[in-house]
């Protein structure tokens, strides 16, 4: 619901663009990603990233011993939490 609401405000309803923006925010501005429980939901947020970004997420997956999808979820959830707090990043805490 949060993503849908935000996408309507900023991207004319594109959940993919909103999800991509959040994921990239997480990769660029956050450096600590607490472990989160990964669960398949009925609704999926898709992200479109370039090959280099996909590889970077994959490296996190290797480091965390999980799939690339689970690594992206972990980064995405932390970015969503930080954005809900007003965009606070690790460097500002």
Short mmCIF file of the C-alpha atoms (twelve columns), coordinates in Angstrom:
data_MODEL
# 
_entry.id   MODEL 
# 
loop_
_atom_site.group_PDB 
_atom_site.id 
_atom_site.type_symbol 
_atom_site.label_atom_id 
_atom_site.label_alt_id 
_atom_site.label_comp_id 
_atom_site.label_asym_id 
_atom_site.label_seq_id 
_atom_site.Cartn_x 
_atom_site.Cartn_y 
_atom_site.Cartn_z 
_atom_site.pdbx_PDB_model_num 
ATOM 1  C CA . UNK A 1  0.000  0.000   0.000   1 
ATOM 2  C CA . UNK A 2  2.836  2.377   0.849   1 
ATOM 3  C CA . UNK A 3  4.521  1.850   -2.514  1 
ATOM 4  C CA . UNK A 4  1.269  2.262   -4.426  1 
ATOM 5  C CA . UNK A 5  0.472  5.476   -2.553  1 
ATOM 6  C CA . UNK A 6  3.952  6.889   -3.143  1 
ATOM 7  C CA . UNK A 7  3.988  5.869   -6.795  1 
ATOM 8  C CA . UNK A 8  0.748  7.733   -7.416  1 
ATOM 9  C CA . UNK A 9  2.193  10.865  -5.819  1 
ATOM 10 C CA . UNK A 10 5.534  10.889  -7.624  1 
ATOM 11 C CA . UNK A 11 5.553  8.611   -10.657 1 
ATOM 12 C CA . UNK A 12 2.007  8.727   -12.033 1 
ATOM 13 C CA . UNK A 13 1.233  5.264   -10.676 1 
ATOM 14 C CA . UNK A 14 4.412  3.376   -11.653 1 
ATOM 15 C CA . UNK A 15 5.236  0.983   -8.823  1 
ATOM 16 C CA . UNK A 16 8.282  -0.197  -10.790 1 
ATOM 17 C CA . UNK A 17 9.827  3.280   -10.909 1 
ATOM 18 C CA . UNK A 18 9.095  3.854   -7.241  1 
ATOM 19 C CA . UNK A 19 10.557 0.472   -6.298  1 
ATOM 20 C CA . UNK A 20 13.633 1.071   -8.421  1 
ATOM 21 C CA . UNK A 21 14.159 4.490   -6.863  1 
ATOM 22 C CA . UNK A 22 13.944 3.025   -3.366  1 
ATOM 23 C CA . UNK A 23 16.328 0.181   -4.167  1 
ATOM 24 C CA . UNK A 24 18.881 2.569   -5.680  1 
ATOM 25 C CA . UNK A 25 18.515 4.905   -2.693  1 
ATOM 26 C CA . UNK A 26 19.303 1.950   -0.446  1 
ATOM 27 C CA . UNK A 27 22.371 0.965   -2.442  1 
ATOM 28 C CA . UNK A 28 23.745 4.494   -2.648  1 
ATOM 29 C CA . UNK A 29 22.982 5.916   0.793   1 
ATOM 30 C CA . UNK A 30 22.703 3.035   3.239   1 
ATOM 31 C CA . UNK A 31 25.623 0.876   4.289   1 
ATOM 32 C CA . UNK A 32 24.152 -1.392  6.966   1 
ATOM 33 C CA . UNK A 33 21.290 -3.713  6.081   1 
ATOM 34 C CA . UNK A 34 19.841 -5.588  9.056   1 
ATOM 35 C CA . UNK A 35 18.618 -9.104  8.374   1 
ATOM 36 C CA . UNK A 36 14.907 -9.259  7.565   1 
ATOM 37 C CA . UNK A 37 12.576 -12.183 7.113   1 
ATOM 38 C CA . UNK A 38 11.991 -12.812 3.427   1 
ATOM 39 C CA . UNK A 39 8.470  -13.797 2.565   1 
ATOM 40 C CA . UNK A 40 6.805  -14.174 -0.815  1 
ATOM 41 C CA . UNK A 41 3.837  -11.839 -0.936  1 
ATOM 42 C CA . UNK A 42 0.902  -11.911 -3.340  1 
ATOM 43 C CA . UNK A 43 2.044  -8.593  -4.712  1 
ATOM 44 C CA . UNK A 44 5.584  -8.121  -5.962  1 
ATOM 45 C CA . UNK A 45 7.405  -4.839  -6.451  1 
ATOM 46 C CA . UNK A 46 9.528  -4.979  -9.578  1 
ATOM 47 C CA . UNK A 47 12.713 -2.983  -10.064 1 
ATOM 48 C CA . UNK A 48 14.612 -2.255  -13.260 1 
ATOM 49 C CA . UNK A 49 18.342 -1.935  -12.728 1 
ATOM 50 C CA . UNK A 50 21.361 -2.001  -14.998 1 
ATOM 51 C CA . UNK A 51 23.737 -4.958  -15.136 1 
ATOM 52 C CA . UNK A 52 26.309 -3.423  -12.776 1 
ATOM 53 C CA . UNK A 53 23.645 -2.791  -10.124 1 
ATOM 54 C CA . UNK A 54 22.301 -6.326  -10.542 1 
ATOM 55 C CA . UNK A 55 25.821 -7.663  -9.986  1 
ATOM 56 C CA . UNK A 56 26.259 -5.503  -6.875  1 
ATOM 57 C CA . UNK A 57 23.020 -6.903  -5.418  1 
ATOM 58 C CA . UNK A 58 24.223 -10.389 -6.342  1 
ATOM 59 C CA . UNK A 59 27.460 -9.796  -4.420  1 
ATOM 60 C CA . UNK A 60 25.409 -8.950  -1.343  1 
ATOM 61 C CA . UNK A 61 23.493 -12.185 -1.918  1 
ATOM 62 C CA . UNK A 62 26.743 -14.130 -1.897  1 
ATOM 63 C CA . UNK A 63 27.931 -12.309 1.240   1 
ATOM 64 C CA . UNK A 64 24.615 -12.931 3.022   1 
ATOM 65 C CA . UNK A 65 24.244 -16.486 1.670   1 
ATOM 66 C CA . UNK A 66 20.900 -15.816 -0.003  1 
ATOM 67 C CA . UNK A 67 19.442 -15.293 -3.458  1 
ATOM 68 C CA . UNK A 68 19.754 -12.031 -5.388  1 
ATOM 69 C CA . UNK A 69 16.005 -11.525 -4.923  1 
ATOM 70 C CA . UNK A 70 16.340 -11.923 -1.148  1 
ATOM 71 C CA . UNK A 71 19.298 -9.520  -1.088  1 
ATOM 72 C CA . UNK A 72 17.304 -6.953  -3.075  1 
ATOM 73 C CA . UNK A 73 14.415 -7.383  -0.622  1 
ATOM 74 C CA . UNK A 74 16.730 -6.777  2.337   1 
ATOM 75 C CA . UNK A 75 18.155 -3.610  0.770   1 
ATOM 76 C CA . UNK A 76 14.706 -2.449  -0.345  1 
ATOM 77 C CA . UNK A 77 13.128 -2.914  3.093   1 
ATOM 78 C CA . UNK A 78 15.879 -0.947  4.823   1 
ATOM 79 C CA . UNK A 79 15.581 1.838   2.239   1 
ATOM 80 C CA . UNK A 80 11.808 1.930   2.718   1 
ATOM 81 C CA . UNK A 81 12.233 2.173   6.483   1 
ATOM 82 C CA . UNK A 82 14.766 5.002   6.146   1 
ATOM 83 C CA . UNK A 83 12.573 6.900   3.669   1 
ATOM 84 C CA . UNK A 84 9.629  6.623   6.043   1 
ATOM 85 C CA . UNK A 85 11.840 8.285   8.665   1 
ATOM 86 C CA . UNK A 86 12.437 11.190  6.311   1 
ATOM 87 C CA . UNK A 87 15.406 9.931   4.320   1 
ATOM 88 C CA . UNK A 88 17.794 9.492   7.253   1 
ATOM 89 C CA . UNK A 89 20.913 7.638   6.124   1 
ATOM 90 C CA . UNK A 90 23.668 5.921   8.068   1 
ATOM 91 C CA . UNK A 91 25.960 8.914   7.690   1 
ATOM 92 C CA . UNK A 92 23.399 11.145  9.417   1 
ATOM 93 C CA . UNK A 93 22.727 8.940   12.435  1 
# 
